[in-house]
Amino acid sequence: MLADHSADAIWAHDLTKVYGKLTAVDHVEMEVPSGGVFGLLGPNGAGKTTIIKLLTGLTDLSAGEAQVAGYDVRRQPMQVKQRIGWVAAEVILDDDFSAIENLWLQAKLQRLTDWRPRAEQLLRYFDLTAREKDKVSTFSTGMRKKLEIALALLHQPSVIFMDEPTIGLDPGTRRMLWELITGVNKEFGITVLLTSHYIEEADALCNQIAIIDHGKFVATGAPSELKSKVRGDFIELDTTEQVTEAMLRAIPGISEVRTQGKTWVLRTSSAEEVLPRLLTHVDPRDVRRINVERPSLETVFLDLTGRKIDEDSGDVHDYRKFYATVRRARQ
């Protein structure tokens, strides 16, 4: 019998998923309080989507245990599915259906009977009432995202999973979606688990963040708490082959020198103090690019893993296939 973790929207102990010789999720511990926005931040291929699959019952746990919305993922999968919503990376709707017809289809898939009042409430909230009878093919990307979130909220879930919801969007639409996510969390009191590899997004939206790398949580906490752990600045430096590691290590104030591809990454207590010395010790003609990274979630990831969060591209997920699987699982 699992312990009572009813105060947590999501709880997991020793969460593990192994595919052959690959450990995609490696003994993860999670406690996500109800009512907040929790972020899984890491590069593509780090295990973020696999964690969602485990928590939503779309794939079996190799080891460990988990509860979502107070129900055991292994023993009570249907109760879990009834209490969760899902928003994929890509907007996936039936373009030949109107907004209200897409909501009707969602209601059918979830066997909802008295769905119309809730649908109308959501259309009003997302400012789509005037377009409810228009085909989705005529909608802008922002409107389509609004409708997909409405579909995910139709059955009044207590937890909603958003897997890279803003990937591929232009900056304006992305920020609009940030406002929607914050609004949904506050207006409907829904716990949001958000995955992202966008540093700014996680910092702006999340109350708590878990930084994930190679299937492991390497740090967990509030964004401000995580950033406070980084002491000093990082300097990124692209140079000619004339610049060597020994030359950089000899510069006063540089405590660590790393390489990331063709870029030098220098740790220093103060970039302002070190940069003049650097340009004295290194011929400016041998410097192609200089970038200073101040304490941020990016530098937290860099500090913990030795590389930037966008270094690994990872595999491209087939979100349409994944979403189809989710919809079938709801039936």
C-alpha positions in Angstrom: 0.0 0.0 0.0 1.4 3.4 -1.0 1.8 6.1 1.6 -0.6 8.9 1.5 0.7 11.7 -0.7 -2.7 13.4 -1.2 -1.2 16.8 -0.6 0.9 16.4 -3.8 -0.6 16.5 -7.3 2.3 14.3 -8.4 4.5 12.1 -6.4 7.1 9.6 -7.5 9.7 7.5 -5.8 12.6 5.8 -7.6 10.8 6.4 -11.0 12.8 4.5 -13.6 12.4 3.5 -17.2 14.8 1.3 -19.1 14.8 0.6 -22.8 17.3 -2.3 -23.4 20.6 -0.8 -22.4 19.3 2.7 -22.2 18.1 4.1 -18.9 15.8 6.9 -20.1 14.6 7.9 -16.6 17.1 7.1 -13.8 15.7 6.7 -10.2 13.8 10.0 -10.1 12.2 11.4 -7.0 9.3 13.9 -7.5 7.0 15.9 -5.2 4.8 18.3 -7.1 2.5 20.3 -4.7 -1.1 20.9 -5.9 -1.9 24.2 -7.5 1.4 25.3 -8.9 3.4 25.2 -12.1 6.2 22.6 -12.0 8.8 22.6 -14.8 11.0 19.8 -16.2 13.9 21.7 -17.7 16.5 20.0 -19.9 17.7 19.4 -23.4 15.9 17.3 -25.9 16.5 13.6 -25.2 17.0 14.2 -21.4 13.9 12.1 -20.5 11.3 14.7 -20.0 8.7 13.2 -22.3 9.4 9.7 -20.9 8.6 11.0 -17.4 5.2 12.3 -18.7 4.5 8.9 -20.4 5.2 7.1 -17.1 3.1 9.5 -15.0 0.1 9.3 -17.5 0.3 5.5 -17.8 1.3 5.5 -21.4 4.3 3.4 -20.7 5.1 0.9 -17.8 7.5 1.7 -15.0 10.6 -0.4 -15.0 11.0 0.4 -11.3 9.6 2.7 -8.7 6.1 4.0 -7.9 4.1 7.1 -8.6 0.8 8.8 -7.8 -1.0 11.4 -9.8 -4.0 13.3 -8.4 -3.9 10.9 -5.5 -4.1 7.7 -7.6 -1.5 5.0 -8.2 -0.3 5.1 -11.7 0.2 1.3 -11.9 -2.8 0.1 -10.0 -5.4 2.8 -10.9 -4.5 4.0 -14.4 -8.1 4.8 -15.4 -8.6 7.0 -12.4 -5.4 8.8 -13.2 -6.5 9.4 -16.9 -9.8 10.8 -15.8 -8.1 13.5 -13.8 -5.4 14.6 -16.2 -5.3 16.8 -19.3 -2.7 16.9 -22.0 -1.3 19.6 -24.3 1.2 18.4 -26.9 4.0 20.3 -28.5 2.2 20.6 -31.8 -1.4 21.9 -32.2 -3.3 18.7 -33.2 -7.0 19.3 -34.0 -9.4 18.3 -36.7 -9.1 21.1 -39.2 -12.3 20.1 -41.0 -14.3 20.5 -37.7 -15.4 23.7 -36.1 -14.2 24.7 -32.6 -17.4 23.4 -31.1 -17.3 20.2 -33.1 -13.7 19.6 -31.9 -15.0 20.0 -28.3 -17.9 17.6 -29.1 -15.5 15.0 -30.4 -13.4 15.4 -27.2 -16.5 14.9 -25.1 -17.4 11.7 -27.1 -13.9 10.3 -26.6 -14.1 11.0 -22.8 -17.7 9.8 -22.5 -18.9 13.2 -21.2 -22.6 13.8 -21.2 -23.3 17.3 -19.9 -20.3 18.8 -21.6 -21.9 21.8 -23.4 -22.0 24.3 -20.5 -18.4 23.6 -19.8 -17.5 23.9 -23.5 -19.2 27.3 -23.7 -17.5 28.5 -20.5 -14.1 27.6 -22.0 -14.9 29.2 -25.3 -15.8 32.4 -23.5 -12.6 32.2 -21.3 -10.4 31.8 -24.4 -12.3 34.5 -26.4 -13.4 32.0 -29.0 -17.2 32.2 -28.8 -17.5 34.3 -31.9 -15.6 31.7 -33.9 -17.1 28.5 -32.4 -18.8 27.5 -35.6 -15.8 28.3 -37.9 -13.6 25.5 -39.2 -10.3 25.2 -37.3 -8.4 25.4 -40.6 -9.2 29.1 -40.6 -7.7 29.7 -37.1 -4.4 31.4 -36.3 -1.8 29.4 -34.5 -2.6 31.2 -31.3 -6.3 30.4 -31.6 -5.6 26.8 -32.3 -3.4 26.6 -29.2 -6.3 28.2 -27.1 -8.7 25.6 -28.5 -6.3 22.7 -27.7 -6.0 23.9 -24.1 -9.8 24.1 -24.0 -10.0 20.5 -25.1 -7.6 19.5 -22.4 -9.7 21.3 -19.8 -13.1 20.0 -20.9 -13.4 17.2 -18.4 -12.2 19.4 -15.5 -8.9 17.7 -14.8 -6.9 18.5 -11.6 -3.5 18.1 -13.3 -2.5 19.1 -16.9 0.6 18.0 -18.6 2.2 20.4 -21.2 5.0 18.9 -23.2 7.1 21.6 -24.9 3.9 23.6 -25.6 5.6 26.6 -27.2 8.2 24.8 -29.4 8.3 26.3 -32.9 6.1 29.3 -32.1 7.0 32.9 -32.9 8.0 35.1 -29.9 4.6 36.9 -29.8 2.5 33.7 -29.8 4.9 32.1 -27.3 4.4 35.0 -24.8 0.6 34.8 -25.4 0.7 31.2 -24.5 2.7 31.9 -21.3 -0.1 34.2 -20.2 -2.6 31.5 -21.0 -0.7 28.9 -19.0 -0.4 31.3 -16.0 -4.1 32.2 -16.3 -5.3 28.6 -16.5 -3.3 27.7 -13.4 -4.7 30.6 -11.4 -8.3 30.7 -12.8 -9.0 27.0 -12.7 -6.7 26.0 -9.8 -5.1 23.3 -12.0 -1.6 21.9 -11.3 0.6 22.3 -14.4 3.6 20.1 -15.2 5.5 21.8 -18.0 8.4 20.4 -19.9 10.7 22.8 -21.8 14.2 23.4 -23.0 13.6 27.1 -23.1 15.4 28.7 -20.1 13.4 31.9 -20.2 10.1 30.0 -20.4 10.8 27.9 -17.3 12.0 30.9 -15.4 8.9 32.9 -16.2 6.3 30.3 -15.6 7.4 27.8 -13.0 7.2 27.9 -9.2 9.4 24.9 -9.0 11.9 23.5 -11.5 13.6 20.2 -11.8 16.7 20.3 -14.0 17.0 17.0 -15.8 20.0 15.6 -17.7 20.4 12.0 -19.0 17.3 10.8 -17.2 18.4 12.2 -13.8 17.3 15.2 -11.7 20.5 17.1 -11.1 18.8 20.0 -9.2 15.3 20.9 -7.9 14.0 24.1 -6.5 12.5 27.5 -7.1 14.2 29.4 -10.0 15.6 32.0 -7.6 16.9 29.3 -5.3 18.6 27.5 -8.1 20.2 30.7 -9.5 21.5 31.6 -6.1 23.7 28.5 -6.1 25.8 29.8 -8.9 28.7 31.9 -7.8 30.3 34.2 -10.3 30.0 34.5 -14.1 30.8 32.4 -17.1 32.5 33.8 -20.2 32.1 32.1 -23.5 34.9 32.6 -25.9 35.4 31.6 -29.6 39.0 32.0 -30.6 41.5 31.0 -33.3 43.7 27.9 -32.7 46.5 30.2 -31.4 44.7 30.4 -28.0 45.4 27.4 -25.8 44.0 26.2 -22.5 47.2 27.0 -20.7 47.0 30.6 -21.9 43.5 31.0 -20.5 44.3 29.2 -17.2 47.1 31.7 -16.6 44.8 34.7 -16.6 44.1 35.9 -13.0 40.5 35.5 -11.9 39.7 32.5 -14.1 39.0 29.6 -11.9 38.0 27.0 -14.4 38.4 26.4 -18.2 36.1 24.0 -20.1 35.6 23.4 -23.8 32.2 23.0 -25.5 32.7 22.2 -29.1 34.8 25.0 -30.5 33.9 27.4 -27.6 35.9 28.0 -24.4 33.8 28.3 -21.3 35.6 30.2 -18.5 34.3 30.4 -14.9 35.2 33.7 -13.1 34.1 35.5 -10.0 33.6 38.7 -12.0 33.4 39.1 -15.7 34.0 42.8 -15.5 37.3 42.3 -13.7 38.5 39.4 -15.9 37.6 40.7 -19.4 40.3 43.5 -19.5 42.9 41.0 -18.3 41.8 38.5 -20.9 42.2 40.9 -23.7 45.7 41.7 -22.4 46.8 38.1 -22.2 45.2 37.1 -25.5 45.7 38.9 -28.8 42.3 40.5 -29.6 42.8 39.4 -33.2 42.5 35.8 -32.0 39.1 36.4 -30.4 36.1 35.9 -32.7 33.3 36.1 -30.1 32.8 36.9 -26.4 29.6 36.3 -24.5 29.1 36.7 -20.7 26.6 34.5 -18.9 25.5 35.9 -15.6 23.7 33.7 -12.9 20.7 32.2 -14.6 19.1 28.8 -15.1 21.4 28.5 -18.1 24.4 28.9 -15.9 22.9 26.5 -13.3 22.7 23.8 -16.0 26.2 24.7 -17.2 27.6 24.5 -13.7 26.0 21.1 -13.0 26.6 19.4 -16.3 29.5 21.2 -17.9 27.6 22.2 -21.0 24.8 24.5 -22.2 21.2 23.2 -22.2 20.9 23.4 -26.0 24.1 21.6 -26.8 22.4 18.2 -27.5 19.6 18.2 -30.0 18.2 14.8 -29.1 15.6 13.0 -31.0 12.6 14.7 -32.6 9.5 13.3 -31.1 6.5 12.2 -33.2 4.0 14.3 -31.3 1.1 13.4 -33.6 1.5 9.7 -32.9 1.9 10.4 -29.1 -1.2 12.5 -29.0 -3.2 9.8 -30.9 -2.1 7.3 -28.3 -3.2 9.6 -25.5 -6.7 10.0 -27.1 -7.1 6.2 -27.5 -6.0 5.7 -23.9 -8.8 8.0 -22.7 -11.5 5.8 -24.3 
